[in-house]
Structures are given as structure tokens and as C-alpha cells.
């Protein structure tokens, strides 16, 4: 999609996280990050798309970039935690090939969280 050409990568203060920011004429319209964990596990974090730009596959484009980077780095699995009231986000992850799973990393098993994973092996 054309909006992906406006995506910039910004390194966070800690080396284990890479943030992708989608821009439209300089305006940040979406973001997402890859955080690296031990055991070749990558975590999708900080996924956000401006309400004015939802429905334009921006989140899907960011997830695609995160996955490509994770694969390039040899990570074996991607995981993420999202809220129980974000069906639009679930759709993005499910279309990208993620499956629901139990709690990941150090997240507590709470009724408010939904977890997803995708094997890259």
C-alpha cells in the first residue's frame, strides 16, 4: 500500500525496541514497535492508528514491517497482548496470521487481556 512508503523507523532509547511510525505528509498517523525478548521472541507493542485514519490498513502495514524485521533478525516467534475491547485490532492480527494463545512473557492472565502469537519458524 502507498502509505507504507511514508513509514519511518525510530530507534527507542533501549536497543531492544524498534518503533515504526507511519506518516501522512509529516503527520504521524500510526505506530507500532518490535521489542526483542530472550529466546528469539519478538513482541509487537505500541500499536496505534489515529482514529481519523482507521480502516486504511495502516495497522496491517506496520505489523507487516515488524514481522519482516523479526524474520530478518532470526526471531522464531512473535507475541502480543491487546485489550478485550479491541475487535478491530484482533482482525488486523488474525488477518496477519496470528492466533490467540494463553498469556505470554510476564503478562498476568487477566480478563482484560487477549494474547496472540505467530510462529516465524
KOLVOMAR-508591 format. One record per atom (N, C-alpha, C, CB): residue number from 1; chain; atom name; x, y, z. Coordinates in Angstrom, 2 decimals, padded with zeros to 5 digits, always signed. Each point is the difference from the previous one (the first is absolute). Glycine has a CB too. Layout:
BEGIN
(r NUM,'A','CA',(X,Y,Z))
...
% end
This chain:
BEGIN
(r 1,'A','N',(+000.84,-001.21,+000.00))
(r 1,'A','CA',(-000.84,+001.21,+000.00))
(r 1,'A','C',(+000.87,+001.26,+000.00))
(r 1,'A','CB',(-001.82,-001.25,+001.23))
(r 2,'A','N',(+001.33,+002.31,-001.84))
(r 2,'A','CA',(+000.82,+001.19,-000.18))
(r 2,'A','C',(+000.41,+000.65,+001.32))
(r 2,'A','CB',(-001.15,+000.34,-002.16))
(r 3,'A','N',(+000.28,-000.42,+003.19))
(r 3,'A','CA',(+000.36,+000.70,+001.24))
(r 3,'A','C',(+001.25,-000.58,+000.65))
(r 3,'A','CB',(-002.41,+000.51,+000.34))
(r 4,'A','N',(+002.75,-001.76,-000.67))
(r 4,'A','CA',(+001.16,-000.60,+000.63))
(r 4,'A','C',(+001.29,+000.67,-000.44))
(r 4,'A','CB',(-001.23,-002.16,+000.13))
(r 5,'A','N',(+001.21,+002.84,-001.26))
(r 5,'A','CA',(+001.21,+000.65,-000.46))
(r 5,'A','C',(+000.35,+001.17,+000.91))
(r 5,'A','CB',(-000.50,-000.70,-002.36))
(r 6,'A','N',(-000.45,+001.15,+003.16))
(r 6,'A','CA',(+000.26,+001.12,+000.89))
(r 6,'A','C',(+000.38,-000.47,+001.39))
(r 6,'A','CB',(-001.59,+001.39,-001.31))
(r 7,'A','N',(+001.93,-002.67,+001.44))
(r 7,'A','CA',(+000.28,-000.51,+001.33))
(r 7,'A','C',(+001.45,+000.26,+000.40))
(r 7,'A','CB',(-001.75,-001.74,-000.33))
(r 8,'A','N',(+001.94,+002.26,+001.51))
(r 8,'A','CA',(+001.36,+000.23,+000.48))
(r 8,'A','C',(+000.25,-000.93,+001.17))
(r 8,'A','CB',(-000.02,+002.42,-000.76))
(r 9,'A','N',(+001.28,-002.72,+001.01))
(r 9,'A','CA',(+000.34,-000.85,+001.13))
(r 9,'A','C',(+000.74,+000.87,+001.00))
(r 9,'A','CB',(+000.13,-002.10,-001.45))
(r 10,'A','N',(-000.55,+002.07,+002.69))
(r 10,'A','CA',(+000.66,+000.78,+001.02))
(r 10,'A','C',(+000.44,-000.93,+001.12))
(r 10,'A','CB',(-001.36,+002.04,-000.58))
(r 11,'A','N',(+002.63,-002.00,+000.87))
(r 11,'A','CA',(+000.55,-000.87,+001.03))
(r 11,'A','C',(-000.32,+000.62,+001.36))
(r 11,'A','CB',(+001.87,-000.81,-001.54))
(r 12,'A','N',(-002.37,+000.00,+002.46))
(r 12,'A','CA',(-000.28,+000.52,+001.33))
(r 12,'A','C',(+001.29,+000.03,+000.80))
(r 12,'A','CB',(-002.37,-000.89,-000.08))
(r 13,'A','N',(+002.29,+001.46,+001.27))
(r 13,'A','CA',(+001.19,+000.12,+000.84))
(r 13,'A','C',(+000.62,-001.37,+000.26))
(r 13,'A','CB',(-000.98,+002.05,+001.06))
(r 14,'A','N',(+000.15,-003.05,-000.86))
(r 14,'A','CA',(+000.57,-001.33,+000.24))
(r 14,'A','C',(+000.14,-000.73,-001.32))
(r 14,'A','CB',(-001.02,-000.09,+002.30))
(r 15,'A','N',(+002.13,-000.60,-002.47))
(r 15,'A','CA',(+000.30,-000.66,-001.27))
(r 15,'A','C',(-000.92,-001.15,-000.32))
(r 15,'A','CB',(+002.31,+000.67,+000.32))
(r 16,'A','N',(-003.06,-001.14,+000.66))
(r 16,'A','CA',(-000.81,-001.18,-000.29))
(r 16,'A','C',(-001.32,+000.34,-000.67))
(r 16,'A','CB',(+001.04,-001.10,+001.95))
(r 17,'A','N',(-001.32,+002.38,-002.16))
(r 17,'A','CA',(-001.28,+000.39,-000.60))
(r 17,'A','C',(+000.20,+000.87,-001.24))
(r 17,'A','CB',(-001.06,-000.11,+002.27))
(r 18,'A','N',(+000.37,-000.25,-003.35))
(r 18,'A','CA',(+000.01,+000.82,-001.21))
(r 18,'A','C',(-001.44,+000.44,-000.26))
(r 18,'A','CB',(+002.03,-001.23,-000.98))
(r 19,'A','N',(-002.23,+002.52,+000.81))
(r 19,'A','CA',(-001.34,+000.55,-000.21))
(r 19,'A','C',(-000.19,+000.41,-001.46))
(r 19,'A','CB',(-000.05,+000.79,+002.38))
(r 20,'A','N',(-001.09,-001.16,-002.94))
(r 20,'A','CA',(-000.35,+000.40,-001.36))
(r 20,'A','C',(-001.09,+001.06,+000.11))
(r 20,'A','CB',(+000.61,-002.29,-000.97))
(r 21,'A','N',(-000.45,+003.37,+000.22))
(r 21,'A','CA',(-001.01,+001.05,+000.00))
(r 21,'A','C',(-000.46,+000.25,-001.43))
(r 21,'A','CB',(+001.02,+001.05,+002.08))
(r 22,'A','N',(-002.32,-001.15,-002.29))
(r 22,'A','CA',(-000.57,+000.27,-001.31))
(r 22,'A','C',(-000.37,+001.48,-000.03))
(r 22,'A','CB',(-000.88,-002.41,-000.28))
(r 23,'A','N',(+001.27,+003.10,-000.80))
(r 23,'A','CA',(-000.29,+001.43,-000.10))
(r 23,'A','C',(-000.77,+000.31,-001.27))
(r 23,'A','CB',(+002.06,+000.50,+001.32))
(r 24,'A','N',(-002.88,+000.55,-001.22))
(r 24,'A','CA',(-000.74,+000.49,-001.15))
(r 24,'A','C',(+000.35,+001.48,-000.08))
(r 24,'A','CB',(-001.93,-001.72,+000.21))
(r 25,'A','N',(+002.77,+002.08,-001.19))
(r 25,'A','CA',(+000.47,+001.39,-000.11))
(r 25,'A','C',(+000.58,+000.49,+001.31))
(r 25,'A','CB',(-001.73,+000.42,-001.75))
(r 26,'A','N',(+002.55,-001.25,+002.38))
(r 26,'A','CA',(+000.66,+000.43,+001.22))
(r 26,'A','C',(-000.78,-000.28,+001.28))
(r 26,'A','CB',(+001.07,+001.72,-001.36))
(r 27,'A','N',(-002.38,-001.90,+001.25))
(r 27,'A','CA',(-000.81,-000.26,+001.19))
(r 27,'A','C',(+000.10,-001.47,+000.36))
(r 27,'A','CB',(-001.59,+001.87,-000.59))
(r 28,'A','N',(+001.93,-002.15,+001.84))
(r 28,'A','CA',(+000.06,-001.41,+000.43))
(r 28,'A','C',(-001.43,-000.51,+000.09))
(r 28,'A','CB',(+002.18,+000.36,+001.30))
(r 29,'A','N',(-002.49,-001.38,-002.10))
(r 29,'A','CA',(-001.38,-000.51,-000.03))
(r 29,'A','C',(-000.12,-001.39,+000.59))
(r 29,'A','CB',(-000.40,+001.38,-002.01))
(r 30,'A','N',(+001.55,-002.02,+002.27))
(r 30,'A','CA',(-000.05,-001.33,+000.60))
(r 30,'A','C',(+001.38,-000.40,+000.47))
(r 30,'A','CB',(-001.93,-000.63,-001.46))
(r 31,'A','N',(+001.97,-000.31,+002.38))
(r 31,'A','CA',(+001.30,-000.48,+000.46))
(r 31,'A','C',(-000.13,-001.42,+000.52))
(r 31,'A','CB',(+000.69,+002.34,+000.57))
(r 32,'A','N',(+000.46,-002.93,-000.37))
(r 32,'A','CA',(+000.08,-001.35,+000.54))
(r 32,'A','C',(+001.46,-000.27,+000.28))
(r 32,'A','CB',(-002.07,-000.79,-001.26))
(r 33,'A','N',(+002.36,-000.18,+002.11))
(r 33,'A','CA',(+001.39,-000.26,+000.34))
(r 33,'A','C',(+000.28,-001.49,+000.12))
(r 33,'A','CB',(+000.08,+002.18,+001.17))
(r 34,'A','N',(+001.18,-002.52,-001.40))
(r 34,'A','CA',(+000.49,-001.36,+000.23))
(r 34,'A','C',(+000.93,+000.07,+001.19))
(r 34,'A','CB',(-000.21,-000.66,-002.47))
(r 35,'A','N',(-000.12,-000.09,+003.51))
(r 35,'A','CA',(+000.87,-000.09,+001.18))
(r 35,'A','C',(+000.56,-001.41,+000.04))
(r 35,'A','CB',(-001.32,+001.76,+001.29))
(r 36,'A','N',(+002.62,-001.88,-001.17))
(r 36,'A','CA',(+000.64,-001.31,-000.01))
(r 36,'A','C',(+000.14,-000.55,+001.40))
(r 36,'A','CB',(+001.23,+000.63,-002.06))
(r 37,'A','N',(-001.57,-001.92,+002.20))
(r 37,'A','CA',(+000.12,-000.69,+001.29))
(r 37,'A','C',(+000.93,-001.20,-000.16))
(r 37,'A','CB',(-002.34,+000.74,+000.69))
(r 38,'A','N',(+002.76,-001.31,+000.43))
(r 38,'A','CA',(+000.85,-001.19,-000.06))
(r 38,'A','C',(-000.75,-001.13,-000.68))
(r 38,'A','CB',(+001.19,+000.71,+002.10))
(r 39,'A','N',(-000.44,-001.68,-002.60))
(r 39,'A','CA',(-000.61,-001.17,-000.60))
(r 39,'A','C',(-000.51,+000.25,-001.40))
(r 39,'A','CB',(-000.62,-000.73,+002.26))
(r 40,'A','N',(+001.19,+001.76,-002.94))
(r 40,'A','CA',(-000.39,+000.31,-001.38))
(r 40,'A','C',(-001.48,+000.35,-000.12))
(r 40,'A','CB',(+001.81,-001.52,-000.79))
(r 41,'A','N',(-002.34,+002.16,+001.83))
(r 41,'A','CA',(-001.40,+000.42,-000.01))
(r 41,'A','C',(-000.07,+001.51,-000.22))
(r 41,'A','CB',(-000.64,-001.91,+001.55))
(r 42,'A','N',(-000.24,+002.32,-002.46))
(r 42,'A','CA',(-000.22,+001.42,-000.22))
(r 42,'A','C',(-001.41,+000.35,+000.46))
(r 42,'A','CB',(+001.61,+000.03,-001.95))
(r 43,'A','N',(-001.76,+001.15,+002.52))
(r 43,'A','CA',(-001.32,+000.43,+000.46))
(r 43,'A','C',(-000.45,+001.21,-000.80))
(r 43,'A','CB',(+000.47,-000.89,+002.31))
(r 44,'A','N',(-001.71,+000.84,-002.80))
(r 44,'A','CA',(-000.59,+001.13,-000.72))
(r 44,'A','C',(-000.59,+000.92,+001.07))
(r 44,'A','CB',(-000.50,-001.38,-002.13))
(r 45,'A','N',(+000.95,+002.65,+002.15))
(r 45,'A','CA',(-000.45,+000.94,+001.02))
(r 45,'A','C',(-000.39,+001.34,-000.61))
(r 45,'A','CB',(+001.49,-001.14,+001.66))
(r 46,'A','N',(-002.14,+001.96,-000.84))
(r 46,'A','CA',(-000.30,+001.38,-000.36))
(r 46,'A','C',(-000.76,+000.16,-001.30))
(r 46,'A','CB',(+002.01,+000.61,+001.21))
(r 47,'A','N',(-002.83,-001.59,-001.55))
(r 47,'A','CA',(-000.77,+000.12,-001.24))
(r 47,'A','C',(-001.09,+001.06,+000.18))
(r 47,'A','CB',(+000.45,-002.44,-000.57))
(r 48,'A','N',(-000.44,+003.41,-000.33))
(r 48,'A','CA',(-001.00,+001.06,+000.08))
(r 48,'A','C',(-000.20,+000.62,-001.37))
(r 48,'A','CB',(+000.62,+000.47,+002.39))
(r 49,'A','N',(-001.87,-000.23,-002.74))
(r 49,'A','CA',(-000.31,+000.72,-001.23))
(r 49,'A','C',(-000.95,+001.13,+000.37))
(r 49,'A','CB',(+000.32,-002.08,-001.47))
(r 50,'A','N',(-000.04,+003.28,+000.96))
(r 50,'A','CA',(-000.90,+001.14,+000.26))
(r 50,'A','C',(-001.41,-000.34,-000.44))
(r 50,'A','CB',(+001.91,+001.61,-000.28))
(r 51,'A','N',(-002.91,-001.26,+001.11))
(r 51,'A','CA',(-001.39,-000.29,-000.36))
(r 51,'A','C',(-000.36,+000.51,-001.40))
(r 51,'A','CB',(-000.59,+000.11,+002.43))
(r 52,'A','N',(+001.13,+001.03,-002.81))
(r 52,'A','CA',(-000.31,+000.58,-001.31))
(r 52,'A','C',(+000.54,-000.83,-001.16))
(r 52,'A','CB',(+000.00,+002.23,+001.07))
(r 53,'A','N',(+000.94,-003.12,-000.79))
(r 53,'A','CA',(+000.62,-000.79,-001.07))
(r 53,'A','C',(-000.26,-001.50,+000.13))
(r 53,'A','CB',(+001.75,+001.75,-000.15))
(r 54,'A','N',(-002.69,-002.13,+001.03))
(r 54,'A','CA',(-000.28,-001.43,+000.14))
(r 54,'A','C',(-000.72,-000.52,-001.23))
(r 54,'A','CB',(-000.13,+000.25,+002.48))
(r 55,'A','N',(+000.25,-001.56,-002.71))
(r 55,'A','CA',(-000.65,-000.58,-001.17))
(r 55,'A','C',(+000.82,+000.14,-001.26))
(r 55,'A','CB',(-002.16,+000.51,+001.07))
(r 56,'A','N',(+003.39,-000.01,-000.95))
(r 56,'A','CA',(+000.85,+000.17,-001.18))
(r 56,'A','C',(+001.15,-001.00,-000.03))
(r 56,'A','CB',(-000.60,+002.42,-000.01))
(r 57,'A','N',(+000.50,-003.46,+000.81))
(r 57,'A','CA',(+001.02,-001.06,+000.01))
(r 57,'A','C',(+001.36,+000.48,+000.51))
(r 57,'A','CB',(-001.20,-001.04,-001.91))
(r 58,'A','N',(+001.21,+002.13,+002.65))
(r 58,'A','CA',(+001.26,+000.52,+000.52))
(r 58,'A','C',(+000.56,-000.96,+001.05))
(r 58,'A','CB',(-000.76,+002.37,-000.44))
(r 59,'A','N',(-000.09,-002.84,+001.33))
(r 59,'A','CA',(+000.44,-000.96,+001.01))
(r 59,'A','C',(+000.56,-001.26,-000.64))
(r 59,'A','CB',(-001.71,+000.91,+001.57))
(r 60,'A','N',(+001.04,-001.37,-002.63))
(r 60,'A','CA',(+000.46,-001.20,-000.71))
(r 60,'A','C',(+001.38,+000.22,-000.60))
(r 60,'A','CB',(-002.38,-000.62,-000.50))
(r 61,'A','N',(+002.59,+001.81,-000.04))
(r 61,'A','CA',(+001.30,+000.31,-000.60))
(r 61,'A','C',(+001.10,+000.02,+001.04))
(r 61,'A','CB',(-001.15,+001.31,-001.74))
(r 62,'A','N',(+000.83,-000.79,+002.92))
(r 62,'A','CA',(+001.00,+000.06,+001.08))
(r 62,'A','C',(+000.31,-001.41,+000.49))
(r 62,'A','CB',(-000.82,+002.29,+000.68))
(r 63,'A','N',(-000.20,-003.12,-000.49))
(r 63,'A','CA',(+000.22,-001.37,+000.46))
(r 63,'A','C',(+000.89,-000.74,-001.01))
(r 63,'A','CB',(-002.24,-000.01,+001.21))
(r 64,'A','N',(+001.99,+000.27,-002.50))
(r 64,'A','CA',(+000.79,-000.62,-001.06))
(r 64,'A','C',(+001.48,+000.37,+000.12))
(r 64,'A','CB',(-002.03,+000.05,-001.51))
(r 65,'A','N',(+002.30,+001.23,+001.77))
(r 65,'A','CA',(+001.38,+000.47,+000.15))
(r 65,'A','C',(+000.65,-000.61,+001.23))
(r 65,'A','CB',(-000.61,+002.14,-001.14))
(r 66,'A','N',(-000.15,-002.21,+002.23))
(r 66,'A','CA',(+000.54,-000.58,+001.24))
(r 66,'A','C',(+000.36,-001.46,-000.23))
(r 66,'A','CB',(-001.39,+001.59,+001.40))
(r 67,'A','N',(+000.50,-002.31,-002.07))
(r 67,'A','CA',(+000.25,-001.41,-000.27))
(r 67,'A','C',(+001.22,-000.19,-000.91))
(r 67,'A','CB',(-002.44,-000.46,+000.28))
(r 68,'A','N',(+002.57,+001.32,-001.30))
(r 68,'A','CA',(+001.13,-000.10,-000.92))
(r 68,'A','C',(+001.31,+000.22,+000.74))
(r 68,'A','CB',(-001.44,+000.80,-001.89))
(r 69,'A','N',(+001.46,+000.17,+002.79))
(r 69,'A','CA',(+001.21,+000.28,+000.78))
(r 69,'A','C',(+000.32,-001.18,+000.92))
(r 69,'A','CB',(-000.48,+002.47,-000.11))
(r 70,'A','N',(-000.56,-003.01,+000.75))
(r 70,'A','CA',(+000.18,-001.13,+000.91))
(r 70,'A','C',(+000.59,-001.20,-000.75))
(r 70,'A','CB',(-001.93,+000.81,+001.41))
(r 71,'A','N',(+001.42,-001.07,-002.60))
(r 71,'A','CA',(+000.51,-001.11,-000.81))
(r 71,'A','C',(+001.45,+000.26,-000.39))
(r 71,'A','CB',(-002.32,-000.47,-000.88))
(r 72,'A','N',(+002.62,+001.70,+000.45))
(r 72,'A','CA',(+001.37,+000.35,-000.40))
(r 72,'A','C',(+000.97,-000.26,+001.14))
(r 72,'A','CB',(-000.89,+001.72,-001.57))
(r 73,'A','N',(+000.43,-001.49,+002.78))
(r 73,'A','CA',(+000.87,-000.15,+001.18))
(r 73,'A','C',(+000.01,-001.42,+000.54))
(r 73,'A','CB',(-000.45,+002.37,+000.55))
(r 74,'A','N',(-000.32,-003.26,-001.19))
(r 74,'A','CA',(+000.02,-001.39,+000.43))
(r 74,'A','C',(-000.87,-000.31,+001.21))
(r 74,'A','CB',(+002.25,-000.09,-000.91))
(r 75,'A','N',(-003.20,+000.98,+001.23))
(r 75,'A','CA',(-000.89,-000.29,+001.11))
(r 75,'A','C',(-000.92,-001.15,-000.42))
(r 75,'A','CB',(+000.09,+002.42,+000.85))
(r 76,'A','N',(-000.46,-003.25,+000.11))
(r 76,'A','CA',(-000.79,-001.19,-000.32))
(r 76,'A','C',(-001.50,+000.17,+000.24))
(r 76,'A','CB',(+002.00,-001.33,+000.56))
(r 77,'A','N',(-002.35,+002.31,+000.26))
(r 77,'A','CA',(-001.41,+000.12,+000.39))
(r 77,'A','C',(-000.32,+001.45,+000.33))
(r 77,'A','CB',(+000.02,-002.36,+000.89))
(r 78,'A','N',(-001.20,+002.77,-001.29))
(r 78,'A','CA',(-000.49,+001.33,+000.36))
(r 78,'A','C',(-001.17,-000.18,+000.94))
(r 78,'A','CB',(+000.76,+001.02,-002.21))
(r 79,'A','N',(-000.84,-000.19,+003.23))
(r 79,'A','CA',(-001.12,-000.07,+000.94))
(r 79,'A','C',(-000.49,+001.43,+000.25))
(r 79,'A','CB',(+000.92,-002.13,+001.11))
(r 80,'A','N',(-002.12,+002.25,-000.59))
(r 80,'A','CA',(-000.51,+001.32,+000.35))
(r 80,'A','C',(-001.15,-000.12,+000.99))
(r 80,'A','CB',(+000.70,+000.88,-002.25))
(r 81,'A','N',(-000.92,+000.23,+002.94))
(r 81,'A','CA',(-001.11,+000.09,+000.94))
(r 81,'A','C',(-000.85,+001.17,-000.45))
(r 81,'A','CB',(+001.35,-000.99,+001.94))
(r 82,'A','N',(-002.66,+000.80,-001.96))
(r 82,'A','CA',(-000.89,+001.10,-000.36))
(r 82,'A','C',(-001.21,-000.05,+000.92))
(r 82,'A','CB',(+000.78,-000.03,-002.43))
(r 83,'A','N',(-001.64,+001.03,+002.33))
(r 83,'A','CA',(-001.14,+000.06,+000.89))
(r 83,'A','C',(-001.17,-000.85,-000.45))
(r 83,'A','CB',(+000.72,+002.25,+000.60))
(r 84,'A','N',(-001.62,-002.53,+000.34))
(r 84,'A','CA',(-001.16,-000.84,-000.33))
(r 84,'A','C',(-001.08,+000.79,-000.71))
(r 84,'A','CB',(+000.51,-001.44,+001.98))
(r 85,'A','N',(-000.32,+002.75,-002.15))
(r 85,'A','CA',(-001.03,+000.80,-000.68))
(r 85,'A','C',(+000.51,+000.58,-001.30))
(r 85,'A','CB',(-000.98,+000.54,+002.21))
(r 86,'A','N',(+001.91,-001.21,-002.84))
(r 86,'A','CA',(+000.57,+000.54,-001.24))
(r 86,'A','C',(-000.16,-000.96,-001.17))
(r 86,'A','CB',(+001.63,+001.28,+001.38))
(r 87,'A','N',(-002.89,-001.60,-001.73))
(r 87,'A','CA',(-000.22,-000.96,-001.09))
(r 87,'A','C',(+000.66,+000.42,-001.31))
(r 87,'A','CB',(-002.13,-000.60,+001.08))
(r 88,'A','N',(+002.26,+001.91,-001.34))
(r 88,'A','CA',(+000.63,+000.44,-001.25))
(r 88,'A','C',(+001.47,-000.42,+000.00))
(r 88,'A','CB',(-001.59,+001.97,-000.17))
(r 89,'A','N',(+002.23,-001.90,+001.33))
(r 89,'A','CA',(+001.40,-000.42,+000.10))
(r 89,'A','C',(+000.09,-001.51,-000.20))
(r 89,'A','CB',(+000.51,+001.91,+001.58))
(r 90,'A','N',(-001.45,-002.66,-001.00))
(r 90,'A','CA',(+000.04,-001.46,-000.15))
(r 90,'A','C',(-000.03,-000.35,-001.49))
(r 90,'A','CB',(-001.16,-000.33,+002.24))
(r 91,'A','N',(+000.32,+001.04,-002.99))
(r 91,'A','CA',(-000.13,-000.27,-001.44))
(r 91,'A','C',(+001.33,+000.20,-000.71))
(r 91,'A','CB',(-002.42,+000.70,+000.08))
(r 92,'A','N',(+003.11,+000.39,+000.26))
(r 92,'A','CA',(+001.31,+000.28,-000.61))
(r 92,'A','C',(+000.95,-001.16,+000.26))
(r 92,'A','CB',(-000.35,+002.49,+000.28))
(r 93,'A','N',(+000.43,-002.93,+000.98))
(r 93,'A','CA',(+000.94,-001.07,+000.35))
(r 93,'A','C',(-000.41,-001.33,-000.62))
(r 93,'A','CB',(+000.50,+001.18,+002.14))
(r 94,'A','N',(-001.79,-001.47,-002.13))
(r 94,'A','CA',(-000.46,-001.29,-000.55))
(r 94,'A','C',(+000.24,-000.06,-001.50))
(r 94,'A','CB',(-001.74,-000.17,+001.82))
(r 95,'A','N',(+001.52,+001.29,-002.51))
(r 95,'A','CA',(+000.27,+000.02,-001.45))
(r 95,'A','C',(+001.48,-000.15,-000.27))
(r 95,'A','CB',(-002.00,+001.46,-000.36))
(r 96,'A','N',(+002.83,-001.03,+001.31))
(r 96,'A','CA',(+001.46,-000.09,-000.17))
(r 96,'A','C',(+000.52,-001.39,+000.40))
(r 96,'A','CB',(+000.19,+002.47,+000.44))
(r 97,'A','N',(-001.12,-003.37,-000.07))
(r 97,'A','CA',(+000.42,-001.37,+000.30))
(r 97,'A','C',(+000.28,-000.30,+001.45))
(r 97,'A','CB',(+000.91,-000.01,-002.21))
(r 98,'A','N',(-001.30,+000.91,+003.11))
(r 98,'A','CA',(+000.19,-000.25,+001.43))
(r 98,'A','C',(-001.15,-000.84,+000.53))
(r 98,'A','CB',(+001.26,+002.16,+000.26))
(r 99,'A','N',(-000.98,-002.95,+000.77))
(r 99,'A','CA',(-001.04,-000.81,+000.65))
(r 99,'A','C',(-000.07,+000.37,+001.47))
(r 99,'A','CB',(+000.36,-001.89,-001.64))
(r 100,'A','N',(-001.55,+001.79,+002.19))
(r 100,'A','CA',(-000.15,+000.27,+001.43))
(r 100,'A','C',(+000.74,-001.06,+000.80))
(r 100,'A','CB',(-002.24,+001.09,-000.39))
(r 101,'A','N',(+002.77,-000.68,+001.53))
(r 101,'A','CA',(+000.74,-000.94,+000.84))
(r 101,'A','C',(-000.17,+000.41,+001.45))
(r 101,'A','CB',(+001.68,-000.46,-001.85))
(r 102,'A','N',(-001.06,-000.29,+002.74))
(r 102,'A','CA',(-000.05,+000.34,+001.42))
(r 102,'A','C',(+000.95,+001.15,+000.26))
(r 102,'A','CB',(-000.57,-002.38,+000.62))
(r 103,'A','N',(+000.68,+002.80,+000.63))
(r 103,'A','CA',(+000.87,+001.13,+000.35))
(r 103,'A','C',(+001.43,-000.20,-000.49))
(r 103,'A','CB',(-001.43,+000.42,+002.01))
(r 104,'A','N',(+002.05,+000.66,-002.46))
(r 104,'A','CA',(+001.36,-000.06,-000.51))
(r 104,'A','C',(+000.92,+000.84,+000.88))
(r 104,'A','CB',(-000.86,-000.36,-002.34))
(r 105,'A','N',(+002.16,+000.07,+002.25))
(r 105,'A','CA',(+001.01,+000.75,+000.75))
(r 105,'A','C',(-000.40,+000.07,+001.48))
(r 105,'A','CB',(+000.58,+001.36,-002.06))
(r 106,'A','N',(-000.53,-000.15,+002.65))
(r 106,'A','CA',(-000.32,+000.07,+001.43))
(r 106,'A','C',(-001.38,+000.60,+000.25))
(r 106,'A','CB',(+002.42,+000.23,+000.47))
(r 107,'A','N',(-003.27,-000.21,-001.51))
(r 107,'A','CA',(-001.33,+000.58,+000.21))
(r 107,'A','C',(-000.84,-000.89,+000.89))
(r 107,'A','CB',(+000.14,+001.11,-002.23))
(r 108,'A','N',(-000.90,-000.50,+003.14))
(r 108,'A','CA',(-000.91,-000.82,+000.82))
(r 108,'A','C',(-001.17,-000.47,-000.85))
(r 108,'A','CB',(+000.66,+001.28,+002.09))
(r 109,'A','N',(-001.27,-002.35,-001.67))
(r 109,'A','CA',(-001.17,-000.53,-000.70))
(r 109,'A','C',(-001.21,+000.75,+000.53))
(r 109,'A','CB',(+001.07,-002.32,-000.34))
(r 110,'A','N',(-001.41,+003.43,-000.31))
(r 110,'A','CA',(-001.13,+000.78,+000.48))
(r 110,'A','C',(-001.14,-000.03,-001.01))
(r 110,'A','CB',(+001.56,+001.48,+001.29))
(r 111,'A','N',(-002.74,-001.21,-000.82))
(r 111,'A','CA',(-001.17,+000.00,-000.87))
(r 111,'A','C',(+000.03,+001.13,-001.01))
(r 111,'A','CB',(-001.29,-001.04,+001.82))
(r 112,'A','N',(+002.18,+002.02,-001.60))
(r 112,'A','CA',(+000.03,+001.18,-000.88))
(r 112,'A','C',(+000.94,-000.20,-001.19))
(r 112,'A','CB',(-000.53,+001.43,+001.97))
(r 113,'A','N',(+001.36,-002.45,-001.91))
(r 113,'A','CA',(+001.00,-000.18,-001.04))
(r 113,'A','C',(-000.31,-001.13,-000.96))
(r 113,'A','CB',(+001.63,+000.89,+001.58))
(r 114,'A','N',(-001.26,-000.69,-002.83))
(r 114,'A','CA',(-000.10,-001.03,-001.02))
(r 114,'A','C',(+001.42,-000.14,-000.56))
(r 114,'A','CB',(-002.50,+000.51,-000.58))
(r 115,'A','N',(+002.96,-001.74,+000.43))
(r 115,'A','CA',(+001.36,-000.25,-000.47))
(r 115,'A','C',(+000.01,-000.68,-001.36))
(r 115,'A','CB',(+000.75,-000.16,+002.37))
(r 116,'A','N',(+000.24,+000.51,-003.16))
(r 116,'A','CA',(+000.17,-000.59,-001.32))
(r 116,'A','C',(+001.44,-000.43,-000.20))
(r 116,'A','CB',(-001.87,+001.41,-000.89))
(r 117,'A','N',(+002.05,-002.41,+000.03))
(r 117,'A','CA',(+001.35,-000.43,-000.34))
(r 117,'A','C',(+000.03,-000.40,-001.46))
(r 117,'A','CB',(+000.43,-000.78,+002.37))
(r 118,'A','N',(+000.78,+000.82,-002.93))
(r 118,'A','CA',(+000.20,-000.46,-001.37))
(r 118,'A','C',(+001.40,-000.59,-000.07))
(r 118,'A','CB',(-001.59,+001.75,-000.97))
(r 119,'A','N',(+001.67,-002.99,+000.47))
(r 119,'A','CA',(+001.30,-000.64,-000.15))
(r 119,'A','C',(+000.63,+000.48,-001.30))
(r 119,'A','CB',(-000.75,-002.02,+001.32))
(r 120,'A','N',(+002.02,+002.39,-001.27))
(r 120,'A','CA',(+000.70,+000.46,-001.20))
(r 120,'A','C',(+000.94,-001.08,-000.52))
(r 120,'A','CB',(-000.15,+002.37,+000.81))
(r 121,'A','N',(+000.18,-003.51,-000.10))
(r 121,'A','CA',(+000.96,-001.05,-000.37))
(r 121,'A','C',(-000.38,-000.63,-001.32))
(r 121,'A','CB',(+000.45,-000.45,+002.41))
% end
